Amino acid sequence: MSDEKTRELLAELRQELQAAGELDPAVRQLLKEINSDLDKGNHVSTLERAKELETRFAANHPVAERIARVIIDSLGKMGI
């Protein structure tokens, strides 16, 4: 998966969270850091942060968790 596809998934995740009214400052910061990691080509940090998002969403945001899991799986397919 390309960085562009990852960015599309992040945008979908952001929209899902905004629709649920749950874009808290910590999540907003994580999303910002993931985008920054992608800009720098730091895929290892991207993967770690995506896993943190998935953990945060497991109980309360099943759609957001699914999107985070797709990002993680995609990064794994890239060999990260």
N, C-alpha and C positions, 0 to 999 in steps of 0.2 A: 504494500500500500504506500502511496506517496504522501509526502507532507501535506499536499493539497487536500487529499481525501481526509486526512486526519483533521485538518482545519475545518472541513465541511462537517465532520462529525462533532467537533467542538462547538460549532455554531448551532447545530441541531440540539446539542446538550444544553447550551445556554438558553435557547428558545424554550425548551421543555421546562427548565427550572424557572424561568421568568413566568411562564404560564401557570406554574404551580405556586408562584409567589414565594419561592424559596431561594433566591439568589443572595445568600448571606455574604458578608464581607470575606470570610475565610474561603468560601467556594469561589467567589469572584477573583480573589488573589491567586488561587490555584489555577484557574483557567488562564489568567494573565501569564503566570509563570510557564504553563505548558506552551502557550503561544511563543513566548520568549525563547524557550528551549528549542522549539521547532525552527525559529529564526536562526539560532546559533548552531543548528544541526546536532544538538545534544539529546539524542534519542534515549539514552539511558535515564536521564532525569525526566524526560517526558513519560517514560514507562512508569517510573516510580510515582510520579504525581498522578497519573491516570489510575494507578492502583489505589492511591489514597482516596481519590474521588469515588471509585467503586465501593470502597469500604464505607465511606460516609453515606452513600445512597442505599445501601443494601436493605435496610428496614423500611425506609419511608418513601423512597422514590424508585420504584421498580423500572420505569422507563429510562430514567437517568442512569441507573445501574447498568441496564442493558447496553446503552450507548457507550458508557465507560468501558464495559467488557469488550465491545467490538473494537474500540481503540486499542486496548491492551492486546487482543488477539492479532490485530493487524500489525502492530509493532513487532510482535513475536514472529509473524510471517516474514517481516523484513530482516529477521535475524538479530533482533535487539533483545 
